[in-house]
């Protein structure tokens, strides 16, 4: 009896949090479909052109199409029509046209092919058919049905991903040196969905559903199956405190020889219980405050783990920041019952990436507070006018 009762406090906190949700103000939505000026019209046309002409996954089904991410981010920073066209043309050079899937999908079998990248065209067609035939072109209703509806909804798999071989090049100092590596990249469906809501764009929304479907993997089970939520031997309300504890935990010291996303699958296969200790240790008793702290943790992971003067900001840790931003966009728009579980998905992704990257120390002394007179105008200039202005990870990371 004592063992059962020991779970009551944590379950009560989770139930209470799910009922109240995380109530924050929505960001300003960029209604590009209804704005008459040339700048929003240009973005609308380019997003549509990308959607019609280029697959969401390319290069032997290994790379993600980041065009909506960089176009929307650059637009937000004030990119003019000619700059948006330049970005689109640079991205399009490496993209590929859609290819037919092995078969079409139906309402009866669409879940049977989750995680199969060969069906990317079929999934986007399936969701767009629902958009046209059953939901009167209201993309939010399609998202409600397939992302948030039914048993094991797609929203619980938004941090999914896949393995692929990539060239890790110098991305505005987000990577230390050029190299080839096998990576397990996660979180792109979440990022894509965030842009769909922020820019009220049905093309991005249909792509987000397609990505969520073809990148659906084992990570969804930790949210879908409540048995993975259990009492941890320690707990804290602070994600930074838990990351600090994790950095000093000797149980992880000799787990991997080299940092990289290819460590993620072995991490869960061989050390699942250790990961779940930290996942369940984050006590969410004040949802709004702790979500704010989670976003501060995302920033700290990117900038406070890098010694001054090195500028070796981590390409993969950048995904923790961009997925955190996507969660911030989504919370005011999605059903309340998914608020806490979505934030906990992000926390699971954060732990996986942090461990896979060999737990770099978060040191506040690594961050200079002397802006040297730089203002937000400096950031805008860097995003739109430097040599990395056509690099999606640099632009959206800013």
GUGURO-56748 format. One record per residue (C-alpha): residue number from 1; residue in one letter; x, y, z. Coordinates in Angstrom, 1 decimal, padded with zeros to 4 digits. Layout:
residues N
- NUM; a; X; Y; Z .
...
end
This chain:
residues 398
- 1; x; 000.0; 000.0; 000.0 .
- 2; x; 002.8; 002.4; 000.9 .
- 3; x; 004.4; 001.8; -002.6 .
- 4; x; 001.1; 002.7; -004.3 .
- 5; x; 000.6; 005.8; -002.2 .
- 6; x; 004.0; 007.1; -003.0 .
- 7; x; 002.9; 007.7; -006.5 .
- 8; x; -000.1; 009.8; -005.5 .
- 9; x; 001.7; 013.2; -005.2 .
- 10; x; 003.4; 013.0; -008.6 .
- 11; x; 000.2; 011.9; -010.3 .
- 12; x; -001.8; 014.6; -008.6 .
- 13; x; 000.7; 017.2; -009.8 .
- 14; x; 000.6; 015.9; -013.3 .
- 15; x; -003.3; 015.8; -013.4 .
- 16; x; -003.6; 019.3; -011.9 .
- 17; x; -001.1; 020.7; -014.4 .
- 18; x; -002.9; 019.1; -017.4 .
- 19; x; -006.1; 020.6; -016.2 .
- 20; x; -004.7; 024.1; -015.9 .
- 21; x; -002.3; 024.0; -018.8 .
- 22; x; 000.3; 026.6; -019.4 .
- 23; x; -001.6; 029.8; -020.0 .
- 24; x; 000.6; 032.3; -021.9 .
- 25; x; -000.2; 035.0; -024.4 .
- 26; x; 000.0; 034.0; -028.1 .
- 27; x; 002.6; 035.4; -030.3 .
- 28; x; 001.6; 037.8; -033.0 .
- 29; x; 000.4; 035.7; -036.0 .
- 30; x; 001.7; 036.8; -039.4 .
- 31; x; -001.4; 036.5; -041.5 .
- 32; x; 000.5; 036.5; -044.8 .
- 33; x; -002.5; 035.1; -046.8 .
- 34; x; -004.6; 038.2; -046.1 .
- 35; x; -001.9; 041.0; -046.2 .
- 36; x; -001.8; 042.9; -049.5 .
- 37; x; 001.7; 044.2; -049.4 .
- 38; x; 004.5; 042.7; -051.6 .
- 39; x; 006.6; 041.4; -048.7 .
- 40; x; 003.9; 039.0; -047.3 .
- 41; x; 002.7; 038.2; -050.8 .
- 42; x; 006.3; 037.1; -051.7 .
- 43; x; 006.6; 034.9; -048.7 .
- 44; x; 003.2; 033.3; -049.4 .
- 45; x; 004.1; 032.6; -053.0 .
- 46; x; 007.5; 031.1; -052.1 .
- 47; x; 006.1; 028.9; -049.4 .
- 48; x; 003.5; 027.6; -051.9 .
- 49; x; 006.2; 027.1; -054.6 .
- 50; x; 008.3; 025.1; -052.2 .
- 51; x; 005.3; 023.0; -051.2 .
- 52; x; 004.3; 022.2; -054.8 .
- 53; x; 007.8; 021.6; -056.2 .
- 54; x; 009.9; 020.1; -053.5 .
- 55; x; 009.6; 017.1; -051.3 .
- 56; x; 009.7; 017.5; -047.5 .
- 57; x; 012.6; 014.9; -047.2 .
- 58; x; 015.3; 014.6; -049.9 .
- 59; x; 018.7; 013.2; -050.7 .
- 60; x; 017.9; 009.5; -050.4 .
- 61; x; 015.3; 010.4; -047.8 .
- 62; x; 018.0; 011.7; -045.5 .
- 63; x; 017.7; 015.5; -045.3 .
- 64; x; 014.8; 017.7; -044.3 .
- 65; x; 013.5; 020.6; -046.4 .
- 66; x; 014.2; 023.6; -044.2 .
- 67; x; 012.9; 026.2; -046.7 .
- 68; x; 009.8; 027.2; -044.6 .
- 69; x; 012.0; 027.6; -041.5 .
- 70; x; 014.5; 030.0; -043.1 .
- 71; x; 012.0; 031.9; -045.2 .
- 72; x; 009.7; 032.6; -042.2 .
- 73; x; 012.5; 033.4; -039.9 .
- 74; x; 014.1; 035.8; -042.4 .
- 75; x; 010.7; 037.4; -043.0 .
- 76; x; 010.3; 037.9; -039.3 .
- 77; x; 013.6; 039.7; -039.2 .
- 78; x; 012.4; 042.1; -042.0 .
- 79; x; 013.7; 040.4; -045.2 .
- 80; x; 012.6; 042.2; -048.3 .
- 81; x; 011.2; 040.4; -051.4 .
- 82; x; 014.5; 040.3; -053.2 .
- 83; x; 016.2; 038.8; -050.1 .
- 84; x; 013.4; 036.2; -049.7 .
- 85; x; 013.8; 035.2; -053.4 .
- 86; x; 017.6; 034.9; -052.9 .
- 87; x; 017.1; 032.6; -049.9 .
- 88; x; 014.6; 030.5; -051.8 .
- 89; x; 016.9; 030.1; -054.8 .
- 90; x; 019.8; 029.1; -052.6 .
- 91; x; 017.7; 026.5; -050.8 .
- 92; x; 016.1; 025.1; -054.0 .
- 93; x; 019.5; 024.2; -055.5 .
- 94; x; 019.8; 021.2; -053.3 .
- 95; x; 016.1; 020.2; -053.0 .
- 96; x; 014.4; 017.5; -055.0 .
- 97; x; 011.0; 017.1; -056.7 .
- 98; x; 008.3; 014.9; -055.2 .
- 99; x; 008.4; 011.2; -056.1 .
- 100; x; 005.4; 008.9; -056.0 .
- 101; x; 004.9; 006.7; -052.9 .
- 102; x; 004.5; 003.0; -053.1 .
- 103; x; 000.7; 003.4; -052.7 .
- 104; x; -001.9; 005.9; -051.6 .
- 105; x; -003.3; 006.0; -048.1 .
- 106; x; -006.8; 005.7; -046.8 .
- 107; x; -008.6; 006.6; -043.6 .
- 108; x; -008.5; 002.9; -042.7 .
- 109; x; -004.7; 002.3; -043.2 .
- 110; x; -002.9; 005.7; -042.8 .
- 111; x; -001.5; 004.7; -039.4 .
- 112; x; -000.1; 001.4; -040.8 .
- 113; x; 002.8; 003.2; -042.5 .
- 114; x; 003.9; 005.6; -039.8 .
- 115; x; 007.6; 006.0; -039.8 .
- 116; x; 008.1; 005.0; -043.4 .
- 117; x; 009.7; 007.9; -045.3 .
- 118; x; 008.8; 006.4; -048.7 .
- 119; x; 005.2; 007.5; -048.0 .
- 120; x; 006.0; 011.2; -047.7 .
- 121; x; 004.1; 012.1; -050.8 .
- 122; x; 001.2; 009.8; -049.9 .
- 123; x; 000.9; 011.3; -046.4 .
- 124; x; 000.8; 014.9; -047.7 .
- 125; x; -001.7; 013.9; -050.3 .
- 126; x; -003.8; 012.1; -047.7 .
- 127; x; -003.9; 015.1; -045.4 .
- 128; x; -004.6; 017.5; -048.2 .
- 129; x; -007.5; 015.4; -049.4 .
- 130; x; -009.0; 015.6; -045.9 .
- 131; x; -008.4; 019.4; -046.1 .
- 132; x; -010.4; 019.7; -049.3 .
- 133; x; -013.1; 017.1; -049.0 .
- 134; x; -014.0; 017.1; -045.3 .
- 135; x; -012.7; 020.2; -043.7 .
- 136; x; -013.5; 023.0; -046.2 .
- 137; x; -009.8; 024.1; -046.4 .
- 138; x; -009.6; 024.8; -042.7 .
- 139; x; -006.1; 023.4; -042.0 .
- 140; x; -006.6; 023.7; -038.2 .
- 141; x; -009.4; 021.2; -038.3 .
- 142; x; -007.2; 018.8; -040.2 .
- 143; x; -004.5; 019.2; -037.6 .
- 144; x; -007.0; 018.8; -034.8 .
- 145; x; -008.2; 015.5; -036.3 .
- 146; x; -004.8; 013.9; -037.0 .
- 147; x; -002.4; 015.6; -034.7 .
- 148; x; -004.5; 015.8; -031.6 .
- 149; x; -007.3; 013.2; -032.1 .
- 150; x; -007.6; 009.5; -031.6 .
- 151; x; -005.6; 007.0; -029.6 .
- 152; x; -001.8; 007.7; -029.6 .
- 153; x; -002.1; 011.1; -031.4 .
- 154; x; 000.7; 012.3; -033.6 .
- 155; x; 001.4; 015.2; -031.3 .
- 156; x; 003.0; 012.7; -028.9 .
- 157; x; 005.6; 011.9; -031.5 .
- 158; x; 006.7; 015.4; -032.6 .
- 159; x; 010.2; 014.9; -031.3 .
- 160; x; 010.7; 011.9; -033.7 .
- 161; x; 013.4; 011.8; -036.3 .
- 162; x; 015.6; 009.5; -038.3 .
- 163; x; 019.2; 008.6; -038.9 .
- 164; x; 021.1; 010.0; -041.8 .
- 165; x; 024.6; 010.9; -043.0 .
- 166; x; 025.2; 014.6; -043.1 .
- 167; x; 028.0; 017.0; -043.7 .
- 168; x; 028.5; 019.0; -040.5 .
- 169; x; 030.0; 022.3; -041.9 .
- 170; x; 030.8; 025.6; -040.3 .
- 171; x; 027.3; 027.1; -039.7 .
- 172; x; 028.0; 030.5; -038.4 .
- 173; x; 030.2; 028.9; -035.9 .
- 174; x; 027.5; 026.4; -034.9 .
- 175; x; 029.9; 023.7; -035.7 .
- 176; x; 033.6; 023.5; -034.9 .
- 177; x; 034.9; 022.0; -038.2 .
- 178; x; 033.8; 020.3; -041.4 .
- 179; x; 033.1; 016.6; -041.0 .
- 180; x; 030.9; 013.7; -042.1 .
- 181; x; 028.8; 012.1; -039.4 .
- 182; x; 025.9; 009.8; -038.9 .
- 183; x; 023.3; 011.6; -037.0 .
- 184; x; 019.9; 011.0; -035.4 .
- 185; x; 018.1; 014.3; -035.8 .
- 186; x; 014.9; 014.9; -034.0 .
- 187; x; 012.3; 017.6; -033.5 .
- 188; x; 011.7; 018.9; -037.1 .
- 189; x; 008.0; 018.0; -037.1 .
- 190; x; 007.6; 020.1; -033.9 .
- 191; x; 009.5; 023.0; -035.4 .
- 192; x; 007.5; 022.8; -038.7 .
- 193; x; 004.2; 022.8; -036.8 .
- 194; x; 005.2; 025.9; -034.9 .
- 195; x; 005.8; 027.8; -038.1 .
- 196; x; 002.4; 026.7; -039.4 .
- 197; x; 000.6; 028.4; -036.5 .
- 198; x; 002.9; 031.4; -036.3 .
- 199; x; 002.3; 032.2; -040.0 .
- 200; x; -001.2; 030.8; -040.3 .
- 201; x; -000.1; 028.8; -043.3 .
- 202; x; -001.9; 025.6; -044.6 .
- 203; x; 001.0; 024.5; -046.8 .
- 204; x; 003.4; 024.4; -043.8 .
- 205; x; 000.7; 022.7; -041.7 .
- 206; x; 000.2; 019.9; -044.2 .
- 207; x; 004.0; 019.4; -044.4 .
- 208; x; 004.1; 019.3; -040.6 .
- 209; x; 001.6; 016.5; -040.6 .
- 210; x; 003.5; 014.7; -043.2 .
- 211; x; 006.8; 015.0; -041.3 .
- 212; x; 005.1; 013.9; -038.1 .
- 213; x; 003.9; 010.8; -039.9 .
- 214; x; 007.1; 009.7; -041.7 .
- 215; x; 009.4; 010.6; -038.8 .
- 216; x; 007.3; 008.9; -036.2 .
- 217; x; 009.5; 006.6; -034.1 .
- 218; x; 010.0; 004.9; -030.7 .
- 219; x; 010.1; 008.2; -028.8 .
- 220; x; 006.3; 008.6; -028.9 .
- 221; x; 005.8; 005.7; -026.4 .
- 222; x; 007.2; 007.6; -023.5 .
- 223; x; 004.3; 010.1; -023.8 .
- 224; x; 001.6; 007.7; -025.0 .
- 225; x; 002.3; 005.1; -022.3 .
- 226; x; 001.7; 006.5; -018.8 .
- 227; x; 003.7; 003.7; -017.3 .
- 228; x; 006.9; 005.5; -018.2 .
- 229; x; 005.9; 008.4; -015.9 .
- 230; x; 006.9; 007.2; -012.5 .
- 231; x; 008.5; 008.4; -009.3 .
- 232; x; 012.2; 009.4; -009.6 .
- 233; x; 014.6; 008.9; -006.7 .
- 234; x; 015.2; 012.7; -006.8 .
- 235; x; 013.4; 015.7; -008.1 .
- 236; x; 013.7; 019.4; -008.8 .
- 237; x; 011.6; 022.2; -010.2 .
- 238; x; 014.6; 023.6; -012.1 .
- 239; x; 015.7; 022.1; -015.5 .
- 240; x; 019.1; 023.8; -015.2 .
- 241; x; 019.6; 022.3; -011.8 .
- 242; x; 018.8; 018.9; -013.2 .
- 243; x; 021.2; 019.4; -016.1 .
- 244; x; 023.9; 020.4; -013.7 .
- 245; x; 023.3; 017.2; -011.7 .
- 246; x; 023.3; 015.2; -014.9 .
- 247; x; 026.7; 016.8; -015.9 .
- 248; x; 028.2; 015.5; -012.6 .
- 249; x; 026.6; 012.1; -012.7 .
- 250; x; 029.4; 009.5; -013.0 .
- 251; x; 027.0; 006.9; -014.3 .
- 252; x; 027.1; 008.6; -017.7 .
- 253; x; 030.9; 009.2; -017.8 .
- 254; x; 032.0; 006.3; -020.0 .
- 255; x; 028.7; 005.8; -021.8 .
- 256; x; 029.9; 007.1; -025.2 .
- 257; x; 033.4; 007.7; -026.7 .
- 258; x; 032.4; 010.6; -029.0 .
- 259; x; 029.6; 013.1; -029.0 .
- 260; x; 026.8; 012.9; -031.6 .
- 261; x; 023.2; 012.2; -032.3 .
- 262; x; 024.0; 008.7; -033.3 .
- 263; x; 024.3; 008.1; -029.5 .
- 264; x; 020.5; 008.6; -029.0 .
- 265; x; 019.2; 005.2; -030.0 .
- 266; x; 021.8; 003.3; -028.0 .
- 267; x; 021.1; 005.6; -025.1 .
- 268; x; 017.5; 004.5; -024.9 .
- 269; x; 018.2; 000.9; -025.8 .
- 270; x; 020.8; 000.4; -023.1 .
- 271; x; 020.2; 003.1; -020.5 .
- 272; x; 016.6; 003.9; -020.6 .
- 273; x; 016.1; 003.8; -016.9 .
- 274; x; 018.8; 006.4; -016.3 .
- 275; x; 017.2; 008.8; -018.8 .
- 276; x; 013.8; 008.3; -017.3 .
- 277; x; 015.2; 009.1; -013.8 .
- 278; x; 016.0; 012.6; -015.0 .
- 279; x; 012.9; 012.9; -017.2 .
- 280; x; 010.6; 012.2; -014.3 .
- 281; x; 012.7; 014.2; -011.9 .
- 282; x; 011.5; 017.5; -013.3 .
- 283; x; 008.6; 018.5; -011.0 .
- 284; x; 006.1; 020.8; -012.8 .
- 285; x; 004.2; 022.5; -010.0 .
- 286; x; 004.1; 026.0; -011.4 .
- 287; x; 003.7; 025.4; -015.2 .
- 288; x; 004.1; 028.9; -016.5 .
- 289; x; 007.1; 029.7; -014.4 .
- 290; x; 008.8; 026.4; -015.1 .
- 291; x; 008.1; 026.7; -018.8 .
- 292; x; 009.9; 030.0; -018.8 .
- 293; x; 012.8; 028.4; -017.0 .
- 294; x; 012.8; 025.6; -019.6 .
- 295; x; 013.3; 028.3; -022.3 .
- 296; x; 016.1; 029.9; -020.3 .
- 297; x; 017.7; 026.4; -020.1 .
- 298; x; 017.5; 026.1; -023.9 .
- 299; x; 019.4; 029.3; -024.3 .
- 300; x; 021.9; 028.4; -021.7 .
- 301; x; 022.6; 025.0; -023.3 .
- 302; x; 023.5; 026.7; -026.6 .
- 303; x; 025.6; 029.7; -025.3 .
- 304; x; 026.7; 028.9; -021.8 .
- 305; x; 028.4; 025.6; -022.7 .
- 306; x; 030.8; 027.3; -025.1 .
- 307; x; 034.1; 028.8; -023.7 .
- 308; x; 034.7; 032.4; -024.6 .
- 309; x; 036.5; 033.0; -027.8 .
- 310; x; 035.9; 029.5; -029.3 .
- 311; x; 032.5; 030.2; -031.0 .
- 312; x; 032.0; 026.5; -031.3 .
- 313; x; 028.2; 026.6; -030.9 .
- 314; x; 026.8; 023.2; -031.3 .
- 315; x; 024.8; 022.5; -034.4 .
- 316; x; 022.7; 019.8; -032.6 .
- 317; x; 022.1; 021.7; -029.4 .
- 318; x; 020.7; 024.5; -031.5 .
- 319; x; 017.7; 022.1; -032.1 .
- 320; x; 016.9; 022.3; -028.4 .
- 321; x; 016.5; 026.1; -028.7 .
- 322; x; 014.4; 025.9; -031.9 .
- 323; x; 012.1; 023.2; -030.6 .
- 324; x; 011.7; 025.2; -027.4 .
- 325; x; 010.6; 028.2; -029.5 .
- 326; x; 008.2; 026.0; -031.4 .
- 327; x; 006.6; 024.8; -028.1 .
- 328; x; 006.2; 028.5; -027.0 .
- 329; x; 004.4; 029.2; -030.3 .
- 330; x; 002.1; 026.2; -030.0 .
- 331; x; 001.0; 026.3; -026.3 .
- 332; x; -001.7; 029.1; -026.7 .
- 333; x; -003.2; 027.3; -029.8 .
- 334; x; -003.3; 023.6; -028.9 .
- 335; x; -005.7; 021.7; -026.6 .
- 336; x; -004.8; 022.3; -022.9 .
- 337; x; -004.6; 018.6; -022.2 .
- 338; x; -001.4; 018.4; -024.3 .
- 339; x; 000.4; 021.3; -022.8 .
- 340; x; 002.4; 019.5; -020.1 .
- 341; x; 003.0; 016.4; -022.2 .
- 342; x; 004.4; 018.6; -025.0 .
- 343; x; 006.8; 020.4; -022.6 .
- 344; x; 007.8; 017.0; -021.2 .
- 345; x; 008.5; 015.8; -024.7 .
- 346; x; 010.8; 018.7; -025.2 .
- 347; x; 012.5; 017.8; -021.9 .
- 348; x; 013.0; 014.2; -023.0 .
- 349; x; 014.6; 015.5; -026.2 .
- 350; x; 016.8; 017.9; -024.3 .
- 351; x; 018.1; 015.2; -022.0 .
- 352; x; 018.7; 012.9; -025.0 .
- 353; x; 020.7; 015.5; -026.9 .
- 354; x; 022.6; 016.6; -023.8 .
- 355; x; 023.7; 013.1; -022.9 .
- 356; x; 024.5; 012.3; -026.6 .
- 357; x; 026.7; 015.4; -026.7 .
- 358; x; 028.6; 014.2; -023.6 .
- 359; x; 027.0; 016.6; -021.1 .
- 360; x; 028.9; 019.9; -021.6 .
- 361; x; 029.0; 022.0; -018.5 .
- 362; x; 026.6; 025.0; -018.3 .
- 363; x; 028.8; 027.8; -017.1 .
- 364; x; 027.3; 031.3; -016.8 .
- 365; x; 030.8; 032.8; -016.9 .
- 366; x; 031.0; 031.7; -020.5 .
- 367; x; 028.4; 034.4; -021.4 .
- 368; x; 029.5; 038.0; -021.6 .
- 369; x; 027.0; 040.6; -020.6 .
- 370; x; 028.9; 043.4; -022.3 .
- 371; x; 026.9; 044.1; -025.5 .
- 372; x; 029.5; 046.7; -026.6 .
- 373; x; 026.7; 049.0; -027.8 .
- 374; x; 025.1; 046.3; -030.0 .
- 375; x; 021.3; 046.5; -030.3 .
- 376; x; 018.6; 044.4; -032.0 .
- 377; x; 019.5; 046.1; -035.3 .
- 378; x; 022.8; 044.4; -035.1 .
- 379; x; 021.1; 041.0; -034.9 .
- 380; x; 018.8; 041.8; -037.8 .
- 381; x; 021.8; 042.8; -039.9 .
- 382; x; 023.7; 039.6; -039.0 .
- 383; x; 020.7; 037.5; -040.0 .
- 384; x; 020.0; 039.1; -043.4 .
- 385; x; 023.4; 040.3; -044.6 .
- 386; x; 026.3; 038.1; -043.6 .
- 387; x; 027.6; 035.1; -045.4 .
- 388; x; 025.4; 032.7; -043.5 .
- 389; x; 022.1; 034.4; -044.3 .
- 390; x; 021.1; 031.5; -046.5 .
- 391; x; 021.8; 028.9; -043.8 .
- 392; x; 018.6; 027.8; -042.2 .
- 393; x; 020.1; 026.8; -038.9 .
- 394; x; 021.9; 030.1; -038.5 .
- 395; x; 018.9; 032.2; -039.4 .
- 396; x; 016.3; 030.4; -037.3 .
- 397; x; 018.7; 030.0; -034.4 .
- 398; x; 019.1; 033.7; -034.2 .
end
